[in-house]
């Protein structure tokens, strides 16, 4: 299955209920094996397969709270981006 490369970025102010709904939709997409992200500016579909790396970071400083959530993986049929070793 071929997928085009692309980027998706979105930032907006939302309430807790909306954030929860978006995170639930994200988990459903992961479970289904495909995540589609879209807004008025465009969309991006990502196939979810194989092992995924999860990174969670959080901090609180002077009343400002932040949670960073990162999920990453490599498509199974993506070209191997590592260079072959050189032996001399």
N, C-alpha and C positions, 0 to 999 in steps of 0.2 A: 504494500500500500504506500503510495507516494504522498508526501505532505510538503507543502511549500514552506520555506523559511519565512520568518516575520517576527515582529515584536508587537507587544500590546502593553500599554501603560494606562493606568487610570488612577486618579486621586480625587476623592470627594469627601465631604463631611456627612456622616450617616449616624443614625441612632443605633443602640445595641440590638434591637430587634432586626433591623435590616442587615447589620453585620452578621448576626447569627444565621439569617436566611442565606446570605451569600456563602458563608462557610459550609452550611449544610449542602448547598448546591455543588460546591467544590468537592466535598466528600462523596457525593453521589456520582459525580463525573469520574473521580478516581476509581470508584467501585465498578463503574460501567466500562472503564478502559479508555475514556476519551473526555477531555475537558475542552469546552468551547467558551472563549471569553469574547464579549462584544460590548460595544457602546456605540454612540452616534458616529464615532470616528473610524470604526472598523472592527474586524473580528479576527480571531486566531484560534485554530483548533489544534490541540496537542494530543497525540496518542499516548496513553499511559500503559507502560508494559515493563516487565522485569522488576528488578530491585530498585527502590527509590531511596534517596538519601534525605533524611529529615533533620533540619537544624532549627532550634528554637532558642532565641535570645530574648531576655527581658531585663529592663532596668527601671528604676525610679530615682529621680533626682530633683530635689527642690519642687516637688509637686507635679512634675511632668512624668508621665508613665508611658512606657513603650514596650510593645511585644513585636519582635520580628520573627516571622515564620517563613522558612524556605524549604521547598520540596524540589528536588532535582533528580533527573534520571537521563539515561542515554537511550535513544531509540535503538531497538535491536537491529534494524537494517540500515542504520546510519553508517556512513563510511568511517573507518577507523582513522581518527585524526592524529594518532601518534606516528611520528616518523620512525622508519626502520632504523635499527642500530647500525652504526658504522664500525666496521672491524678493519683494522689496518695492520 
